[in-house]
Structure formats: structure tokens, C-alpha cells
Amino acid sequence: MSSFGSRLQRAVATRGRLCVGIDPHETLLREWGLGVDAQGVREFGLRTVDAAASTVGIVKPQVSFFERFGAAGFAALEEVMAAARAAGLLVIADAKRGDIGTTMDAYAAAWLPPGAPLEADALTLSPYLGVGALASTLASALTHGKGAFVLAATSNPEAAQLQTAHVDTGAPVAAAVAAEVVAADSSTGDWASLGLVVGATVDLADRGLRPFGRTVPILAPGFGAQGAEPADLTRVFGGLADGVIASESRSILSAGPDRLAARIAERAALYRGGSHG
């Protein structure tokens, strides 16, 4: 069983570092001529998978846009993720789960083991009940050859006060979170399997983030509609740039279903080549 980090490294090497977000906002559903319902998000997701599969290696469904439609929405999400994985895409479920004890174990069981109802290749996690509360989930991911992306330095302005606050060691909270996540990764290979969420519009120095000694995957929202561009990647991420997975959603999805495949190809091409391609 290959590690998630190894599969991710291979996907980036062969298909580039663009991750296509599957975010069926109500506005986009209407623009695409789809219903604002579970059938609409199912169709939206499957069309996005079809358009992405021949060009990129990674997709990221935003769980909330499916969850809003209850059981039928979750059924749609299961189908979309299964179709993506069957097409050879790595699926990062953007669920931002974070809890304690057996509750967190139950979340892990829903998303990470092979054959789980909502099986994904990786899951986003919130560490702000303490990274230690995620220990069993991180271990489960590694056991099953899966990955996790833990929120460390997010781009929303409300996060800055918390993430730049200093812990007892003098490090910013974001850096302390990152250090714990990196230390928890026992996977082998050039790329770690446990990664971080770091916004492309964040000042990494403020968060105390610097290279870790191996390539740690960085799921980086903020490209495209939020203002960061592919040309900014090396400048923003410096020594962390090799592991960056650039997430774009609205900048791609706003092209509409007829232009979707072409827009994905256009944006993907901007992230290929160069020293970090």
C-alpha cells in the first residue's frame, strides 16, 4: 500500500499542482441551469469530475454544499467522490472536522478507511481543540494509506489574532500546530502524508512557518478568485513551495459547464513547469 504522500507526489509530478474545488454554491447552480437541490449538486459534481479527470490529479469537494441537502446531499457527495476516485483523481474531502475522543474516531471512520461510506484520499481537519485531539484520526489516516490537511494558517481575517498568538515556547500558534502535525507523521517517502492548510494570501513569517526538513503537503486556498496567482506561488511559499497544492474553485467553476474543461486546462497549465512543477 503506497502512502498518500507518495501518491500525491506522483500526481503533482504528472498532472501539476492545481486542485479543482467542487463548490456548488447556490449562485453557480443557477448559472449552470441546475436545481438548487441534491440532484443539482450531484450533477454539478459529476460534470466537474468529468471535466477535471483528463487534466488534473486532485479535486476537493466542499462538503457543506452537499450536506445542506441532508441525506440526499450526502448520497450525492458519495457518488461524486466515488466517481472521482474511479477516474484516478485524488479526492480531498473539505470537511474541516475537529472534535475529541470517540466522536473524532467516528468522523475518521466515515471518511478514511477503504470502503467507508464517504471514502476520500484525504480529509481536512481543525486542530483548535488541540492537535492531540486529532491523534487517533491522524494515525488512522496513516494506517489506511490516507492523508490529512490540518488547518494551520487560514486566509480569513478573523483567524489572524488566534493563529499569530504565541504559545509558551514563544512560537506562533500556527507554527506550533504545524510542528505537532509534522511530528505525528511516520510515513515514509519524500513527501509527508500529513499536511497543512495554509492560505496563499497569508504572511507566512507572521505565522512562523518555515521548511520542515521534508516536503510537507500544503493545501493552499486563495488562488484565483481570492487574489493569489500562480506566479505568486514561489514568492509566497518560499521553501515550502515544492509541496503546495493550489486550490481553485470559483475562478474555474464560474466558466460554466460548457467552458469548464477549457478553463481547467488553462489554469492547470499556469502551475506546470519551472522549478516547482
Secondary structure, DSSP 8 states (H G I E B T S, - for coil): ---HHHHHHHHHHHH-SEEEEE---HHHHHHTT--SSHHHHHHHHHHHHHHHTTT-SEEEEBTHHHHTTHHHHHHHHHHHHHHHHHTT-EEEEEEEE---HHHHHHHHHHHSSTT-TT--SEEEE--TT-GGGGHHHHHHHHHTT-EEEEEEE-SSGGGHHHHTSB-TTS-BHHHHHHHHHHHT----SSB-SEEEEE-TTS-HHHHT----SSB--EEE--BSTTSB-GGGHHHHHGGGGGGEEEEESHHHHTT-TTTHHHHHHHHHHHHSSSTT-
